[in-house]
Amino acid sequence: MAEVYPFIYLFENSVRNFIVKVMETNHGSDWWDNKVSGRIKKIVAGRMENENRNKWHEKRGAHPIFYTDIDHLSDIITTNWSDFDKYFPSQHWIKAKIEIIETSRNVVSHNNPLSNDDIASVKLNFKQWTKQIKDFKFDEE
């Protein structure tokens, strides 16, 4: 699965970074506190607390978004759709991309192989994602 893992990794973290950029541009650095559901923030807070107990191990990331599940990313985008609608053809489009990658991600993350068709699907969906976001510029304040 070494062939497909980089695509999954890059997709998931690209979505995270894209969300952070859009939300910080539109709402400032405190967007997480004001624009993310209590359910997601509670899950993330628990994960961060658990990691703080394991000081011997590297942390996931500086921003809480790195403690989310991939399906949380879809929730953040759709809940804040007015911030993202200009970037994507529809909510269905972005939700489908995340769901397709998530399905394969979960198989790989549990040390199971993907079929050649599933590997091709991950690569295609990653390519479509990167084509969709590559030309967008953000207004800097």
Secondary structure, DSSP 8 states (H G I E B T S, - for coil): -TTTHHHHHHHHHHHHHHHHHHHHHHH-TTHHHHHS-HHHHHHHHHHHHHHHH-TTS--S-SSGGGGS-HHHHHHHHHHTHHHHTTTSS-HHHHHHHHHHHHHHHHHHHTT----HHHHHHHHHHHHHHHHHHTT------
